[in-house]
């Protein structure tokens, strides 16, 4: 690959607090730079390394970032540098950068680190002038150097930066928070005990709010939205007490570090504990999660996001003239974006300032509509009991059911939908065992507490399977809908669930009973559903695969070994490609691309060549239906037999562990958001008595969307049961570029 701009010497550094996923970003910066023929350095220990110089500025090769993708923290070190805050410190840093020939800097850190980058960029000409005037740098050397270019990437668990929807590390922090709260919830429930849990977030309640949605906590206190009464302690105690009376066994209050009351006084976890102890007259325990939230292996999302923004950072440097205005590379609406860095830093400061001055509405508005609607949904689903129905209000009867394979997050979606519907005064019926339950009338009325604890529970409590209704069973379904007097149906499921709904919709003329509002909510680990870029369950499956591959890789450390890992997905390669991205696999076999003998021969030659040059571990990921003949055992046998004794080959068919376990925080939050949208759809259509209403909900380009069911055939490749458009396929070249060294990489 050639670039039109002059060759660059790029340096990457991590600064401020460490965040899981920083390694993925560093790896991507280094490897993309090398693949594009640029020189690249790492500056160890953040800005402090630039101030000190010498061996803190290290030339990087392809292999110097090998084996770090799955590690937490940052392999190149980070620091908070007091010296860099002074002009003298920055002068020393500028001298060291110039001496190493560095003209482009990728800074990975929080808002402080990115402010530092902006200051350095702004002062750069005067720093160079001063270095020349004092004889520390030759005038010719300074004149021939390119002006400094800077790109910022946001590595911070708090998710408090303007200019990106999500920061590198926030998703992993949510993993840690949900794991910890799930664990505490089980002991709290055993003893009927109350826990107060403090999570990070000095100015930003993101982790606390999303942690509360994901775990079903009883209450959350965040900086942007203080309780709206003075006696919030009394209100909180009352809420917990009525929760207990309603049958709740665990009471959990989540407090963000920066929480405050409406006068602006800080609310500490200890204060909450004392207030509850006095009012509830019981022992209340505090857990401060602290640095656990930063630690551990990065989640699949953080590895992928870190890689994507790192890759884009180098692209940005090479596409813009030297010395251009610094840009921040972030993610908005599930796409990589660039925005002027200085503005992002300023807007971030502004939110903190609004919180400090008590303008909470202003702060919430700047956080964006997603944050606000998450807060609204949370306020409903954490209630001890629903609001009573309005006088004279029409109370509809809605049924909730599943279809398809189990997907982690199905229970979370049922819980949220049920509570939102009950809170609006409607009745909710649960259908057991998917289509069979609808045929047999295995239906029961669900109450508020019937879903207690479901927010975090894997599997599908209502039961799910792939069965479809036969022609004769359609009569029975129609009868059940009439007997149960259903006003709407919510299908939370995978492709079999969508297919079952498609059949009802197609038969509406013959069976008028089917003409009730129906909504489908995508829940499938395969992520092969129309109208949504992501399905509930796929993030959990991806993390299950990534965790398993991390372990498998460690077994090969001592030997020359190549693994062929088979993952689920039916004919959709989402899990295969994304798990390859997150684990650094060098080859992905997917049904979408097909597999030919020529491909396999090329892969074999490439493996042999790399093992001959010192490679110790090979990793290939194969989608379960990539090719019916070139199966996983076949690939293993072929590579083993033809590998010339350079390596062993082992297969790992991951199987059902991929569907198992509790849903990730992301899947729980997605399930909750989609459930809220589905509820809105059903209730509005039922109120309008709209016939012919059927739709599927989803998330596209970061926005919640409703798509009419009539578009199903257009959107789906029905033969292969996957969407015609698969947004993630364009990631394939990046996956390969970061995993396989080209001849340029050296
Ligand atoms: P976190 O989100 O984890 O707190 P951060 O990047 O905001 O990360 P800070 O401690 O605020 O962490 O900043 C990290 C480093 O960036 C500082 O130690 C300092 O070296 C540099 N820095 C921050 N602000 C400035 C500034 N205004 N001018 C120069 N350098 C700065």
Boltz pocket constraint, residues with backbone or C-beta under 6 A from the ligand:
constraints:
  - pocket:
      binder: B
      contacts: [[A, 15], [A, 16], [A, 17], [A, 18], [A, 47], [A, 79], [A, 80], [A, 81], [A, 82], [A, 84], [A, 85], [A, 86], [A, 109], [A, 110], [A, 111], [A, 112], [A, 113], [A, 114], [A, 115], [A, 116], [A, 117], [A, 119], [A, 155], [A, 156], [A, 157], [A, 158]]
      max_distance: 6.0
